[in-house]
Amino acid sequence: MASGARYDGVADWYEREFRSPPDDLRRETLFRILGGGPGELLDVGCGTGAYTAMTSLHGWTATGIDVSEDMLRLARQRGVEVVRGDAAALPFDDGSFDAVISMWTHTDVDDFPTVVKEIARVLRPTGRFVYMGAHPCFVGPHSRFVSAEGAPVLHPGYRRTGRYAEAPGITPDGLRAKVGATHLPLGLFLQSFFEAGFKLERFEESEAREYPHLVALRCCH
């Protein structure tokens, strides 16, 4: 989810640029790690709802939440049940969901550890949390990895945390030039899950290319 509705005004561009439905690698990875329903599922930072809409095909009853009304407009067009809200203060009771998914949010939100703690709160004791997002080692202000092709070119700045809008890793016409980004080194990224009380069940680096641009993991209480 983009804090401060940074995606308002870019939703239509985003939809065209990243195409829907999601590509085969991300779709296969998500549902292989998540597994099937039935159950109540929450998609945190659902954006245009492209992933959320597909969860019903796997037996889930899904709700999406995002702070950007512009992105939620497209999610509603997909028939997704959505709520506008802040991922760092989820408007749901404790233990409301059997599963939570979130994709590409740690590079958007200002306080990812708080988001993960909120996810832990709304997840039922027997639930599962699947996260997918940019690989912190190869995607960030320190790395120029255009379209995740070839080998990333690394620069100083890997351990610098927080938001950035100008860096070698930002291309002038890409998404991050429009909305900015947040960087967490791999250690702090993983610590966010542990500090929320999660146990890590699975961690994957995408294997479609020599250098992975995607990490995927599954957690439980």
C-alpha positions in Angstrom: 0.0 0.0 0.0 1.3 3.4 -0.9 1.4 5.6 2.2 -0.3 9.0 1.7 -2.1 7.7 -1.4 1.0 8.2 -3.6 -0.6 6.1 -6.3 -3.6 8.4 -6.7 -3.4 9.8 -10.2 -1.2 7.0 -11.6 -3.6 4.0 -11.4 -4.5 4.0 -15.1 -0.8 4.3 -16.1 0.0 1.5 -13.6 -2.6 -0.8 -15.1 -1.3 -0.3 -18.6 2.3 -0.6 -17.7 2.2 -3.7 -15.6 -0.6 -5.5 -17.5 -3.2 -7.7 -15.9 -3.6 -10.5 -14.9 -0.3 -10.9 -13.1 2.5 -12.7 -15.0 2.8 -16.5 -14.7 5.8 -16.5 -12.3 4.2 -14.3 -9.7 0.8 -16.0 -10.0 2.2 -19.5 -9.8 4.5 -18.5 -6.8 1.7 -16.9 -4.9 -0.8 -19.7 -5.1 1.7 -22.5 -4.7 2.9 -21.0 -1.4 -0.5 -19.8 -0.2 -2.6 -22.9 -1.0 -6.3 -23.0 -1.4 -9.3 -22.0 0.7 -11.9 -22.0 1.9 -11.6 -19.1 4.3 -11.6 -15.3 4.7 -8.5 -13.7 3.0 -7.2 -10.2 3.3 -5.0 -8.6 0.6 -3.1 -5.8 2.2 -2.1 -3.1 -0.3 -4.3 -4.7 -2.9 -3.9 -1.9 -5.5 -5.8 -2.6 -8.6 -7.1 -5.9 -7.2 -5.4 -8.0 -9.9 -4.2 -10.6 -7.5 -7.2 -10.3 -5.1 -9.7 -11.1 -7.9 -7.9 -14.4 -8.6 -8.1 -15.7 -5.1 -11.7 -16.8 -5.5 -10.5 -19.2 -8.1 -8.6 -21.0 -5.3 -11.5 -21.1 -2.9 -10.9 -17.9 -0.9 -13.4 -15.1 0.0 -11.3 -12.0 -0.3 -11.3 -8.5 0.9 -8.7 -5.9 -0.4 -7.5 -2.9 1.4 -5.5 0.0 0.1 -5.1 3.7 0.8 -5.3 4.8 -2.8 -8.8 5.5 -3.9 -7.6 5.7 -7.5 -6.3 2.1 -7.3 -9.4 0.9 -5.5 -11.5 2.2 -8.4 -9.9 -0.4 -10.7 -10.2 -3.1 -8.0 -13.9 -2.5 -7.8 -14.2 -2.8 -11.5 -12.8 -6.3 -11.1 -15.6 -7.1 -8.6 -13.3 -7.1 -5.6 -14.7 -6.3 -2.2 -12.5 -3.4 -1.0 -11.9 -1.1 2.0 -10.0 2.1 1.9 -7.6 2.2 4.8 -4.1 2.4 6.2 -2.1 -0.9 6.4 -0.4 0.4 9.5 -3.8 0.6 11.3 -6.0 -2.1 9.8 -9.7 -1.4 10.4 -10.5 -5.1 11.4 -10.9 -7.0 14.6 -8.2 -9.3 16.0 -8.2 -12.7 14.3 -10.5 -11.7 11.5 -8.8 -13.6 8.6 -7.7 -17.2 7.8 -5.1 -15.9 5.4 -3.4 -12.6 4.5 -1.4 -11.8 1.4 0.6 -8.7 0.5 2.6 -8.0 -2.6 5.2 -5.3 -3.3 4.3 -3.3 -0.2 7.5 -3.0 1.8 8.9 -0.7 -0.9 5.8 1.6 -0.6 4.9 2.0 3.0 6.8 4.2 5.5 6.7 1.7 8.4 6.8 -1.9 7.2 7.4 -3.4 10.7 4.2 -1.8 11.9 2.3 -3.1 8.9 3.5 -6.7 9.6 2.5 -6.4 13.2 -1.0 -5.3 12.1 -1.2 -8.3 9.8 -0.2 -10.6 12.7 -3.0 -9.1 14.8 -5.8 -9.6 12.3 -4.7 -13.1 11.3 -6.3 -16.1 13.1 -4.0 -18.3 15.2 -4.1 -21.0 12.6 -3.8 -18.6 9.6 -1.0 -18.1 7.1 0.6 -14.9 5.8 2.2 -14.9 2.3 4.4 -12.0 1.3 5.9 -11.3 -2.1 8.0 -8.3 -3.0 11.2 -6.8 -4.4 14.4 -8.5 -3.4 16.2 -6.1 -1.0 19.7 -7.1 -2.2 19.1 -6.4 -5.9 16.3 -3.9 -6.0 16.8 -0.6 -4.2 18.6 2.8 -4.3 21.9 1.0 -4.4 21.2 -1.2 -7.5 20.5 -0.4 -11.1 18.5 -3.4 -12.3 16.3 -2.2 -15.1 13.4 -4.5 -15.8 15.3 -7.1 -13.8 17.3 -8.0 -16.9 21.0 -9.1 -16.9 23.2 -8.4 -13.8 22.4 -5.6 -11.4 25.0 -2.8 -11.2 25.6 -2.1 -7.5 26.4 1.3 -5.9 26.9 2.6 -2.4 23.8 2.9 -0.2 22.6 -0.7 0.5 22.4 -0.1 4.2 20.7 3.2 4.0 17.0 2.8 5.1 14.0 4.9 4.4 12.4 6.6 1.5 14.2 7.7 -1.6 13.2 9.4 -4.9 16.5 9.9 -6.6 19.1 7.1 -6.8 20.9 4.9 -9.4 18.1 2.4 -8.9 15.4 4.7 -10.2 14.8 5.0 -13.9 13.4 8.3 -15.2 10.2 6.8 -16.7 9.6 4.0 -14.2 7.2 3.6 -11.4 9.6 4.7 -8.7 10.2 8.0 -10.4 6.5 8.6 -10.0 5.8 7.4 -6.5 9.2 7.0 -4.8 10.2 4.0 -2.8 11.3 2.7 0.6 14.4 0.5 1.1 15.0 -2.0 3.9 18.2 -4.2 3.8 17.5 -7.9 3.8 18.2 -8.3 7.5 15.8 -5.6 8.6 13.2 -6.8 6.1 13.2 -10.3 7.7 13.4 -9.0 11.2 10.0 -7.2 10.6 8.4 -10.7 10.4 10.2 -12.1 13.5 9.4 -9.0 15.6 5.7 -9.4 14.8 5.9 -12.9 16.3 5.8 -14.8 13.0 7.5 -18.1 12.3 9.0 -18.3 8.8 7.9 -21.5 7.1 9.2 -20.8 3.6 11.5 -18.4 1.8 12.1 -18.3 -1.9 14.1 -16.3 -4.4 12.7 -16.4 -7.8 14.7 -18.6 -10.1 13.5 -17.4 -13.5 16.6 -15.3 -14.0 20.2 -15.4 -12.9 19.7 -12.6 -10.3 16.4 -12.7 -8.5 14.3 -9.5 -8.3 11.5 -11.2 -6.3 11.4 -12.8 -2.8 8.4 -14.8 -1.6 7.8 -16.2 1.9 5.1 -17.8 4.0 4.7 -17.2 7.8 2.5 -18.5 10.6 2.0 -17.6 14.2 
